[in-house]
């Protein structure tokens, strides 16, 4: 918000200088260098103040506690997800081995029956 006010002040000051040049053209012709220097100085001051670094605000203790709790919860959920993924990989590996065994069965009826059983066992509920 502070930057908005600074820019507004700069625009108003530049407008005042332009108004001075419009209403008093003789003064503007005589002191045009000073008017340009004043406009540049106002723009420079506004720019420098707008670029000034402000210290970071102190974190709210309640927000910091919630952040710590959130990090702990995320760590726990991530560990659970990794465990679930590991179980799913082992199950997938077991299914792949069973599929390879079923492919080796020469009888088509037996192969289709076993594939059907495998499908019914492994489909998502």
Backbone as CSV, one residue per row, in Angstrom:
resi,resn,N_x,N_y,N_z,CA_x,CA_y,CA_z,C_x,C_y,C_z
1,UNK,0.824,-1.175,0.000,0.000,0.000,0.000,0.871,1.243,0.000
2,UNK,1.994,1.118,0.658,2.912,2.260,0.725,3.409,2.636,-0.670
3,UNK,3.653,1.635,-1.508,4.105,1.916,-2.869,3.042,2.676,-3.648
4,UNK,1.799,2.333,-3.437,0.714,3.030,-4.115,0.735,4.505,-3.763
5,UNK,0.882,4.808,-2.482,0.916,6.214,-2.059,2.125,6.937,-2.631
6,UNK,3.260,6.265,-2.663,4.454,6.894,-3.220,4.275,7.195,-4.704
7,UNK,3.716,6.258,-5.425,3.485,6.490,-6.851,2.475,7.613,-7.039
8,UNK,1.449,7.655,-6.210,0.454,8.718,-6.279,1.092,10.083,-6.007
9,UNK,1.951,10.162,-5.015,2.651,11.413,-4.717,3.519,11.823,-5.896
10,UNK,4.217,10.857,-6.493,5.054,11.163,-7.649,4.245,11.685,-8.820
11,UNK,3.087,11.054,-9.072,2.230,11.501,-10.175,1.682,12.899,-9.896
12,UNK,1.283,13.139,-8.649,0.777,14.472,-8.306,1.861,15.532,-8.444
13,UNK,3.079,15.218,-8.016,4.168,16.185,-8.138,4.488,16.454,-9.608
14,UNK,4.512,15.402,-10.415,4.760,15.596,-11.846,3.627,16.397,-12.478
15,UNK,2.406,16.132,-12.060,1.270,16.906,-12.546,1.371,18.366,-12.161
16,UNK,1.825,18.637,-10.940,2.003,20.030,-10.504,3.056,20.725,-11.355
17,UNK,4.121,20.018,-11.684,5.150,20.619,-12.536,4.617,20.885,-13.942
18,UNK,3.846,19.958,-14.476,3.251,20.171,-15.794,2.244,21.320,-15.765
19,UNK,1.474,21.405,-14.685,0.530,22.504,-14.540,1.258,23.835,-14.467
20,UNK,2.367,23.861,-13.766,3.189,25.070,-13.692,3.681,25.446,-15.076
21,UNK,4.122,24.453,-15.847,4.601,24.736,-17.198,3.456,25.199,-18.093
22,UNK,2.256,24.694,-17.876,1.116,25.080,-18.709,0.612,26.486,-18.374
23,UNK,0.531,26.758,-17.065,-0.021,28.050,-16.660,0.998,29.193,-16.740
24,UNK,2.230,28.903,-16.508,3.283,29.928,-16.532,4.339,29.542,-17.565
25,UNK,4.050,29.657,-18.830,5.020,29.229,-19.844,6.312,30.034,-19.809
26,UNK,6.239,31.279,-19.387,7.467,32.080,-19.319,8.418,31.516,-18.266
27,UNK,7.866,31.145,-17.099,8.705,30.547,-16.055,9.242,29.194,-16.513
28,UNK,8.393,28.412,-17.220,8.823,27.099,-17.686,9.948,27.233,-18.702
29,UNK,9.861,28.241,-19.570,10.930,28.450,-20.559,12.216,28.886,-19.882
30,UNK,12.067,29.685,-18.846,13.246,30.226,-18.163,13.910,29.162,-17.276
31,UNK,13.077,28.378,-16.590,13.610,27.415,-15.601,13.344,25.964,-16.004
32,UNK,13.383,25.638,-17.279,13.071,24.291,-17.730,14.042,23.264,-17.181
33,UNK,15.282,23.619,-17.005,16.278,22.695,-16.456,15.972,22.327,-15.015
34,UNK,15.572,23.330,-14.248,15.222,23.081,-12.850,13.962,22.216,-12.737
35,UNK,13.017,22.466,-13.632,11.781,21.678,-13.614,12.078,20.217,-13.953
36,UNK,12.916,19.982,-14.964,13.284,18.601,-15.307,14.071,17.941,-14.178
37,UNK,14.975,18.707,-13.552,15.745,18.152,-12.434,14.823,17.810,-11.265
38,UNK,13.834,18.667,-10.997,12.892,18.398,-9.907,12.054,17.158,-10.223
39,UNK,11.604,17.034,-11.471,10.818,15.851,-11.851,11.666,14.588,-11.725
40,UNK,12.921,14.647,-12.164,13.817,13.491,-12.026,14.089,13.150,-10.577
41,UNK,14.269,14.190,-9.743,14.523,13.949,-8.317,13.314,13.312,-7.648
42,UNK,12.138,13.803,-7.975,10.919,13.229,-7.384,10.778,11.769,-7.817
43,UNK,10.995,11.498,-9.108,10.918,10.116,-9.585,11.961,9.222,-8.930
44,UNK,13.181,9.735,-8.763,14.231,8.952,-8.114,13.930,8.648,-6.665
45,UNK,13.431,9.644,-5.948,13.092,9.433,-4.526,11.968,8.419,-4.400
46,UNK,10.940,8.547,-5.233,9.839,7.581,-5.194,10.352,6.185,-5.509
47,UNK,11.223,6.060,-6.513,11.767,4.753,-6.879,12.611,4.162,-5.745
48,UNK,13.480,4.955,-5.152,14.338,4.444,-4.077,13.540,4.043,-2.848
49,UNK,12.554,4.833,-2.494,11.748,4.485,-1.323,10.919,3.234,-1.607
50,UNK,10.440,3.101,-2.836,9.640,1.922,-3.189,10.489,0.652,-3.188
51,UNK,11.777,0.762,-3.481,12.656,-0.402,-3.537,13.256,-0.769,-2.182
52,UNK,13.004,0.027,-1.177,13.580,-0.204,0.150,13.119,-1.545,0.715
53,UNK,14.041,-2.261,1.295,13.734,-3.573,1.882,13.161,-3.378,3.279
54,UNK,12.134,-4.150,3.560,11.530,-4.115,4.888,11.860,-5.435,5.590
55,UNK,12.068,-5.400,6.883,12.333,-6.665,7.582,11.099,-7.562,7.541
56,UNK,11.354,-8.847,7.507,10.252,-9.805,7.463,9.466,-9.736,8.773
57,UNK,8.160,-9.804,8.699,7.369,-9.762,9.931,7.579,-11.034,10.745
58,UNK,7.432,-10.890,12.032,7.583,-12.036,12.932,6.445,-13.017,12.674
59,UNK,6.768,-14.314,12.563,5.696,-15.288,12.327,4.800,-15.423,13.553
60,UNK,3.539,-15.616,13.296,2.563,-15.799,14.362,2.830,-17.159,15.023
61,UNK,2.903,-17.220,16.355,3.188,-18.511,17.005,2.155,-19.589,16.675
62,UNK,0.902,-19.191,16.551,-0.141,-20.170,16.233,0.062,-20.729,14.818
63,UNK,0.412,-19.868,13.887,0.660,-20.305,12.511,1.901,-21.196,12.477
64,UNK,2.932,-20.828,13.234,4.154,-21.642,13.260,3.869,-23.038,13.817
65,UNK,3.044,-23.115,14.859,2.692,-24.422,15.429,1.895,-25.256,14.423
66,UNK,0.988,-24.605,13.712,0.212,-25.329,12.706,1.104,-25.793,11.567
67,UNK,2.093,-24.987,11.219,3.020,-25.375,10.154,3.827,-26.604,10.561
68,UNK,4.292,-26.619,11.813,5.051,-27.772,12.311,4.158,-29.017,12.304
69,UNK,2.916,-28.874,12.768,1.987,-30.002,12.782,1.710,-30.495,11.366
70,UNK,1.564,-29.564,10.435,1.316,-29.937,9.046,2.496,-30.700,8.467
71,UNK,3.714,-30.248,8.777,4.904,-30.962,8.294,4.959,-32.380,8.860
72,UNK,4.633,-32.532,10.128,4.622,-33.868,10.739,3.569,-34.757,10.070
73,UNK,2.385,-34.189,9.851,1.322,-34.966,9.201,1.728,-35.364,7.788
74,UNK,2.344,-34.450,7.057,2.785,-34.765,5.702,3.852,-35.853,5.693
75,UNK,4.757,-35.817,6.668,5.790,-36.842,6.761,5.156,-38.208,7.023
76,UNK,4.166,-38.225,7.925,3.491,-39.485,8.248,2.729,-40.019,7.029
77,UNK,2.018,-39.154,6.346,1.251,-39.577,5.167,2.188,-40.047,4.065
78,UNK,3.308,-39.368,3.909,4.276,-39.771,2.884,4.836,-41.161,3.185
79,UNK,5.129,-41.431,4.454,5.629,-42.764,4.831,4.573,-43.833,4.569
80,UNK,3.308,-43.515,4.897,2.234,-44.477,4.633,2.082,-44.735,3.141
81,UNK,2.206,-43.670,2.359,2.082,-43.826,0.904,3.218,-44.682,0.355
82,UNK,4.416,-44.488,0.850,5.540,-45.311,0.402,5.328,-46.773,0.758
83,UNK,4.800,-47.026,1.953,4.524,-48.407,2.350,3.450,-49.026,1.455
84,UNK,2.420,-48.274,1.157,1.356,-48.770,0.275,1.896,-49.060,-1.117
85,UNK,2.744,-48.180,-1.597,3.342,-48.379,-2.925,4.216,-49.628,-2.936
86,UNK,4.971,-49.835,-1.866,5.827,-51.023,-1.805,4.980,-52.304,-1.817
87,UNK,3.875,-52.306,-1.068,2.988,-53.471,-1.047,2.387,-53.690,-2.438
88,UNK,1.975,-52.627,-3.076,1.380,-52.747,-4.412,2.395,-53.280,-5.414
89,UNK,3.647,-52.864,-5.294,4.679,-53.382,-6.208,4.908,-54.866,-6.011
90,UNK,4.929,-55.310,-4.758,5.129,-56.745,-4.530,3.926,-57.540,-5.053
91,UNK,2.717,-57.006,-4.847,1.536,-57.691,-5.368,1.566,-57.723,-6.893
92,UNK,1.988,-56.635,-7.499,2.072,-56.598,-8.957,3.092,-57.616,-9.467
93,UNK,4.204,-57.707,-8.767,5.227,-58.669,-9.166,4.683,-60.104,-9.066
94,UNK,3.944,-60.383,-8.002,3.357,-61.715,-7.834,2.346,-61.998,-8.945
95,UNK,1.543,-61.019,-9.303,0.561,-61.208,-10.380,1.273,-61.438,-11.701
96,UNK,2.343,-60.694,-11.948,3.094,-60.862,-13.196,3.676,-62.280,-13.275
97,UNK,4.180,-62.788,-12.160,4.705,-64.162,-12.157,3.591,-65.167,-12.437
98,UNK,2.439,-64.945,-11.847,1.324,-65.861,-12.075,0.853,-65.801,-13.533
99,UNK,0.875,-64.627,-14.122,0.501,-64.501,-15.528,1.484,-65.271,-16.405
100,UNK,2.751,-65.174,-16.081,3.749,-65.929,-16.841,3.504,-67.431,-16.713
101,UNK,3.146,-67.887,-15.511,2.839,-69.309,-15.323,1.604,-69.713,-16.139
102,UNK,0.598,-68.836,-16.149,-0.634,-69.138,-16.885,-0.356,-69.178,-18.386
103,UNK,0.507,-68.315,-18.875,0.844,-68.324,-20.297,1.475,-69.650,-20.723
104,UNK,2.143,-70.296,-19.791,2.825,-71.553,-20.121,1.865,-72.742,-20.181
105,UNK,0.622,-72.605,-19.748,-0.347,-73.714,-19.762,-0.763,-73.965,-21.210
106,UNK,-0.631,-75.211,-21.672,-0.956,-75.501,-23.079,-2.464,-75.559,-23.361
107,UNK,-3.286,-75.987,-22.398,-4.731,-76.124,-22.631,-5.404,-74.757,-22.555
108,UNK,-6.156,-74.429,-23.593,-6.780,-73.111,-23.655,-7.869,-72.940,-22.602
109,UNK,-8.658,-73.975,-22.348,-9.746,-73.884,-21.364,-9.181,-73.654,-19.970
110,UNK,-8.140,-74.396,-19.614,-7.509,-74.236,-18.298,-6.889,-72.844,-18.182
111,UNK,-6.230,-72.404,-19.244,-5.578,-71.086,-19.240,-6.639,-69.982,-19.030
112,UNK,-7.772,-70.075,-19.753,-8.829,-69.073,-19.605,-9.454,-69.112,-18.210
113,UNK,-9.617,-70.320,-17.646,-10.176,-70.434,-16.296,-9.259,-69.777,-15.272
114,UNK,-7.955,-70.052,-15.394,-6.993,-69.473,-14.448,-6.906,-67.958,-14.607
115,UNK,-6.943,-67.474,-15.858,-6.937,-66.022,-16.080,-8.183,-65.375,-15.483
116,UNK,-9.318,-66.043,-15.618,-10.559,-65.537,-15.043,-10.455,-65.459,-13.524
117,UNK,-9.925,-66.514,-12.900,-9.747,-66.497,-11.445,-8.791,-65.382,-11.014
118,UNK,-7.707,-65.243,-11.770,-6.742,-64.173,-11.448,-7.391,-62.798,-11.568
119,UNK,-8.158,-62.611,-12.616,-8.839,-61.336,-12.802,-9.803,-61.053,-11.659
120,UNK,-10.607,-62.046,-11.291,-11.577,-61.858,-10.205,-10.905,-61.591,-8.858
121,UNK,-9.765,-62.167,-8.639,-9.044,-61.948,-7.386,-8.397,-60.569,-7.305
122,UNK,-7.913,-60.094,-8.445,-7.083,-58.876,-8.425,-7.806,-57.610,-8.844
123,UNK,-9.053,-57.722,-9.327,-9.724,-56.506,-9.769,-10.012,-55.600,-8.574
124,UNK,-10.151,-54.328,-8.892,-10.397,-53.349,-7.817,-11.838,-53.423,-7.376
125,UNK,-12.028,-53.244,-6.109,-13.387,-53.324,-5.540,-13.968,-51.952,-5.445
